[in-house]
Amino acid sequence: MKTINILLLDDKEENIISLSALLEDVDHVNLISSTDPNDALKICWKEDISIALVDVQMPKINGFEFVSILKSNPKTSHIMAIMVTAISKEDKYLLQGLESGAVDYLYKPLNPEITVAKVRSFVQQILVQQELKEKNRELELSRQELLKTKEEAVQARKSKEIFLANMSHEIRTPINGIMGIMHMFKSSELTAEQRDWLKRLDNASQSLLLIINDILDLSKIDSGMLKIEFEDFSLLKMIEDVDRIFKIKATHKNLNFEIEVDEGVPQYIRYDSLRLQQIISNFISNSLKFTESGSITLTVNLLEQRANNFLLRFIVKDTGIGIKADSVEKIFMAFEQADDGITKKFGGTGLGLAIVKRLAKLLNGQVGAKSEYGTGSEFYFEGWFEASDHDEQKNETNAPSYNTFPKFSNMRVLVAEDNDLNSFMLAHMLRSWNCEVDIVRNGRLALENVEANHYDLILMDTHMPIMSGFEAIKEIKNHIIPEKHGIPIITISASVLEHEQAAAFQAGADGVIGKPFDPIELYQKIVSVTAKINS
């Protein structure tokens, strides 16, 4: 515990000796004495004095004046001054001492018990104050450390978002071009062999896109940005879609793929259909990867019914390589595989099941797995589902080829895109819809073209060199000529981060479409934004 410095000031040496003898048994104090008020003031300025016992009647500077000087100086104003006097106990003297800044009085001849008790009381007060001050200092340091940690976490999250945005853009942009070219091939005459090649290319593109989406989904879930959207849909139809997709893949590996659904499972439910299918598809994809022979079975069990709510369990069982007992929990961790050698042999990011676990938590459900190494594995998702009476989803029909869409009439379009493959693909589609197309590689050239020409529509990539799409949109929308700032603008962004898409609208975009996009989606967006502008 810290020692408290106490100043004893009296012009008579014998009084100081007497007072020192009284206080020598007080704990945690260091006594410093002086018979000269001027020297005492210097001591107060140099030493960390906490309490001063000051004689009232002294030559040159009396006790009242001495205390007033202490209290007027910011360096010494904190010192607790106790007046020691032999003069009258009249109120006027007591008041004078208190007005000068003293906190108490001791009257000569000194009563030993009262003197010691008062000094100990003030020492205790100072020790408590010092302890509180130290605690406050520690709290402030902790607060600053927390603020620093928070700032570092915010900065790390921003860096992560920037990385994800850049990664999404850099990978989605070429995928968009590849998938666009595939749509162009689909609209042309192909042999059966060429259609098979195209189908394989499509599968590879979809697999790569799935990996990107997995990484982004994991980031969204961890940052609390993933939204769960409930809708009415046909559970049985979704299961049929899953059957159609994976039966083909299982056949390619000479595996049996079977589906079993309990009686009583509702046909229509209200749930997030996208996330439910994502969970089931991840389970099945995982089983397909690690099963070389035998079968994969998807089972939907009805465990319990309470009025209109059903407890369902979706089980995917395979005859694959299985998982070691000590690795079962590990498979639900991000970027983890049950065995390090598995990645070398089978590949994969280790993200699928980690996302499943996080999605299950968001959906108030639960996932689990059990496995026998060398025999097979079983994965399940269990949750409560509300039955519904109908399906809100639109009936699906075979998508028509984009070159069969109705033609636009005399539409001139500016495409601002720095990726040659994407601009080539966009120009081909637009020209098939009877559009005249100009292509530029950055926002600055887009502004120059808008200045020199009339356009009915602008398709603007958001990430471009020299000037970004966001900057170019703001410039165009702030143009002084109405026919210039009124041009409808659709941003074509490879980012799937919501704040980037919101930034496009804030900049002035009339529509946003993500990469990769379906030609139908682009056509419908063009029809929509041009109709709004012209209405």
N, C-alpha and C positions, 0 to 999 in steps of 0.2 A: 504494500500500500504506500502511496506517495507521502512524503514528509511535508508538513505544513510549516512554512516560515512565519514566525511571529516576531514583530518588532516591539521592543520595550523602550519607550522614550520618556526620560525624566532627567531634569537638570541636576539631580542629586544622585551620586553614585550609590549611596547606601540604600536608596529606594529601589534601584535596579537590582541590587544584590538580593534584597528582601523578596522582591517579586519573582526573581529567577528561582529562588529557593522554593517558593510556593508552587511554581509550574513545572518543576523538574520531573515530576512523576506523571505528567500528562503525556499520553502516548501519541506518537506520530507527529511530534512538533520539534522544530529547531529554533532556538531562541537567539535573536540578534538584538543587541542593545546599543544605545547611543545616548549621550547627555547633551548633544547639540542638535537642535531642530534642523539646521541647514545640512549637517552631515546626514541626519536621518532621512531628509528628502532625497539626497543622493543615493542612499541605500535603497530606498523604495523604487527609485528609477532603475537601479542596476540589478537588484535582487527580486526574486519572485515572492514578494511579501503578500500574505493573505490576511493577516490580522495585525492591527497596531494598537497597543495599549499606550495611550498618550496622556501625559500629565498636563493638567490644564494651566497651572501657573508656572510659566517659564519666561526667562528674559528674552529679549529681542523678538521672538515669535511665540505667542501663547498657544495653548492647545487648540482653541477654536480656530485660530488662523491657520495652524498647521493642517488641521483636518480639511478646512476649506480649500487649501492649496492641493491636497491630495485629490479631492473630489473634482476639482476643476481640470485636472490633467487626465486625458483618456488612458494613459499608461498606468495610472495609479488609482483611477476612480473605483475600481473593483474592491479595493482594500476595505475590510470591515474595521472601523475605528471604534474603540471603547475608551471613553473618557475616564481618567483616574484623577480624582480631585479630593481636596480637603476643605474646599470652600463650602458655603451654605448649600443646603439641599432645596433651596427655594426654586419654585417653578420657573422663574425667569432664567436661571442658569441652566436648568434642565432643558428648557426650550431652546436656548442659545446653542447648546451642544448638539441637539437633534437637528436644528436648522443648518448647522455647519456640515452635517453629514454623518455624525456619530450614530451608532446603532444601540449603544447602551452606556451605562455609567457604573463605575466602581468607586466607592467612597472610602477615604482614609479615616481612621485606620482600617486596613483591609481585613475583611472576614475571610479566613483561609478557605472554608467550605464553599462560600458563595463565589469567591474569586475563581477557584478551581472548577466549580460546577458551570459557571458562565463560559469560561474559556473552552472547557470540554464541549459544551453545547454548540458554540460557534465552530469549533474544529470539526465536529460531526457534520454540521450543516455544509461546511466547505468540502469535506470528503464526499458527501452525498452529491453535491453539485458537480464535483470533479468526475465522479463516477457516471453521473447522467451525461455530462459533457462528452466523456469517453465513449459511452454507449451511443450517443447521437452521432459522434464522429464515425464509429464503426457502422452504424446504420446508413450514414451518408455514403461511406465507401462501398457498402453492400448495394445501395441503390444505384450508385454510379456503375458498379460492376454488372448489375442486372441490366441497366440501360445499355451498357456496352455489349453485353451478351445478346440482348434483344436486337440491337442494331446490326450485330454480326449475323444473327439469324435472318433478319430481314434482307440484309445484303446477300447472304447465301441463297435465300429463296429467289431474290431477283436474278442473281447469276444463273441459278438453275432454270428459271423461266426463260431467260435470254438464250441459254444453251438449247433448251427444248424448242424454243421458237425457231432458232437458227437451224437446228437439226431437222425439225419438221419441214422448214422451207427447202433446205438443201436436198432432202430425200424425196419429199412429196412432189417437188417441181419436176424432176426427171420421170418419176412414176406417172405423173399426169400426162407427160408427153408420150410415154410408152403406151398407157392405156388409151390415150386419144388415137394414136396410130392404130391400135388394135380395133377400135371402133371403125376407123376408116377401112381396114381390111374386111371387117364383118359386113360392110356395106358393098363389098365388091364380089365378083365371081371367084370362088375358090374351089379347089378340088377337095375331096374328102381328106386326103393326107394333109393338105394345107390347113384345113379347119382343125384337124387334130393338133398340128403344131401351134396354132393360134390358141387353142384351148389350154395347152400346156403352158404357154407364155402367160395367159390370163391367170392360171393357178399360181404361177410363180410371183406375179405382180401382187395378187391378193395376199399371198403369204407374207411378202415383204411389208405390205401395208398393215397387215395384222400385227406384226412385230412393232411397228411404229406406234400404232394405236395402243398396244399394250403398255408401252413405256409412258405414253402421255396419260393414259388412264390411271396408271399407278401414281404418277405425279399429282394428278387431279384429286385422287382419293386421299393421298397423304396431306394435301393442302386444304382439304375440305371443300373443294370446288366442284366435285362431281355431283350432278343433280340426278335424283331418282324421279322418274316420271311415270306415274301410274296411268294405265289406259285399259279399256275393255278389249280383249282379243280372244281368239280361239286357241286354247291350249293344244287341242288335238291337231289343229292345222299346223301349229308351230312344230309339233313333234313330227308331223309328216314331212315338213321342210327339212328338219334335222335328218330324218331317215333318208330323204332323197339326196342330200349333200354327202353324207358320210357313207352311205351304202356303196356309192361309186368308188370312193377312196378305199374302202375296205376290200372291195372286189379287186382293185389293182394290186393289193397285197395278198390276195387269196385268203381273206379272212371272212368269216361269217359275221354279219352285223344284224342284230335282232332287237326288236323293241317290244316290251310287254307293259301294258297299262291295266291297272286294276279296274274292275267294275266300280262305278260310283264316282270316279274322278270326273269333276265337272268339265263340260266341253268349253265353256266360256268362263274366263276369270278376269279379275281386275288386278293388274300387276305391272311391273316394268318389264315388258316383253323383251326389250333389247338386252337388258342385263341378265334376265333368266336364260335366254338363249346363249348369251356369252358364257355363263357359268357351265351350262350343259356342253356347249361346244368345246370349251377348254378341257373338260374332263375327257370327252371322246377323242379330241386331238392328242391328248397326252397318252391315252390308251393305244391309239393307232401308232404312235411313235415307238412305243416300247413293246408292241406285240408283233411277233414274227409269224406265229401260227396259232390256229385255234379260232377264238371268237371274241367279240365285244358285244355286250348286251346293255341296253338302256332300259331300266325298269322304273315305272312310276307307281309308287305305292300310296294307297290311301290309309293313313294311320289313325285319323280321328276326324270326326265331324261335329261341329257345334253350330247349329242353325245353318247360316249361310257361309260359314267359314270352314275351310278344309285344311287339315294338316297333311301335307304331301311330302314324300321323300323321293328324290330323283337319284337313282343309283346307276353308276356306270361300272360294270364289272368286266374284267378282261383276263385273258390267259397269257399275259405277258411275262416279262422278266421278274416282276415283283420288286419289293423294296425290303431292305434289311430293317429289322425291328427298331434299331436305334436311329434310323434315318427317316421314319414316317413323319414326325413333326417337322423335320427340316425342310421337307418338300414344299411347305406352305410359306417359306420365307423367300423374300425377293432375291433374285440372282443366285439362287441356290439349287443344286441338284442333289439327289439322294447320294450320289457317288461322283467324285471328281472325274472318274474315268468315263462316266456316262456322257458328259459333254463332248468328249473326244469322239466317242463312237456314234452317238445319236444326234448331237448338236442341240440347239435350243438356247434360249436366253435365261430360262429359269424364272420367268415372270408370270406365266399363265396361272399357276395354282396360287401364287401370292396375290394376284388380282382377284381370283375367285374368293379367297378368304376375306379380303377387304370388302368385296361386293356383298358377300353374305352378311357381314356385320351391318352394312348400310341398309340392307333389306330386312334386318331383324331376324335373319335366319342363321343357320349354322352349317358348317361343312366338316367333313371328317374323312378319314381313310383307314383302311386296314389292308394288310398285305401279307402274303407268304412268299418269302424270297424263293425265286425259281419256279413259282406256280402261277402267280397272278395277283392282281390288285383290285380293290373295290373303293370307289370314291362316291361320296353322297353329298347332296345338298337338301336341307330340310327347312321348311318354313310354312307359315300360315298363309292361305290364299282365300280371297273373297270371291265367291262365285258371282257371275253377272249373267244377264239375259241375252246379250247380243255382242257382236263384234264390231268395234268402231273402225277397224282397219278397212281400207279400200280393197276391193277385189283386184287381185293382180291379173294382168293380162300380159301376153308376150309383147315386149317393148318393140315398137316399130324402129326401123333403121332411120338414123337422123336425116339422111338425104331424101326421105319421103315426106318431111314436114312441109307445111305450107310455106311458100316463098314470101319474103318481105318485099316491099315495093320501094325501089330506089333508096335504099338505106346505105349511107356511107358510114363506115365504122373505123375508128382509130384503135389499134391494138398497141398498148405499151407493155412490152414484155422482153426481158433481157435473155431469156432462154430460147435459143433458136428452134429447138424441137417443139416447144409449146406454141411459139408464135406461128410456126408452119402448120401445126395441127389446128389451131384456132382459125387461121386464115382459110384453110381448106373447108372447115365446117361452115364458116360464115359465107363463103362464096357459094357453097352448095345451097344456101338459103337466099341467094340472089343479092348478097351484100357486096358493095365495093369496099375493099380493105386497104388501109395504110398501116405499116408496121414501124414502130420506133423502139429503141432499146433502153430508154430511160425517161424520167419525168421531165427533164429539161427539154429534150427533143419533142416530147408530147406537147409542152406549152408552145413551142415554136410552131408545130403543125396546127394546133388549135388557132393560133394567131393568124396563120396564113390560109386556112381552109375552113369550110363548113362541114361539121359532122353531126350525124343524127344520134350517135352512140359512141361511148368510149369504154373499152375494156382495159382496166388498169391493174397491172401487178403491183403489189404493195412494196415489195423489197427489190429495189433496183439501184444500180450505181449512179453516182453524180447527183441525182435528185430522186428521192423515194416517191412512191405513189401517193403517200399521205400528203407530202408537200405539194405535189403537182395538183392534187384534187383541191386543196385549199386555194391555190393560186387561180385555178379555173373558176371555182365557185365564187371568188371575189372579183371576177372580171367585171369591168364597168359596162360592157355591152351585154344586154339581156340574152341575146341568142347564143352568146358564148357561155355565160354562167348557168344557162338553163339546160345545157347538154346533159342528158342522163349518163351517169357514170356507174359502172359495175366493177367492183374490185374483185380480182381473182387472186385469192391469197392461199398460200400453202400452210399458213398458221391455223391451228384449230383452237388456239387460246382465246377465250371469250373476250378478254380485254383488248386484244389486237383487232378482233372483228368489230368491237364497239368503237375502237379508235377510227375505223374506216367510216362509220356513220357520223362520228363527231367531226371528221374532216369534211364531210359533205357528200359522201357516196350515196347513191340512190339504191344500191343493192350490193350484196356481198355473196360470193360463191367460193367454196373451198376447193382446193386441189387434193386429190384428183376429183374431177366432176364427171357426171354423166351428161352426154350431149342433150338429153331431154331436159335435164335440170337447167342447163345454160339457155336453151331455147325458151323455156317457160319464164326464166328470169328476164330475158330480153323483152319478151311480150309484156310482162308485168310492168317493168320500169318505164318502157316507152309509152304504154297506155296511160300511166299515171301522169307523165309529163305532158302528153297531148290532150288529156281530158280537161 
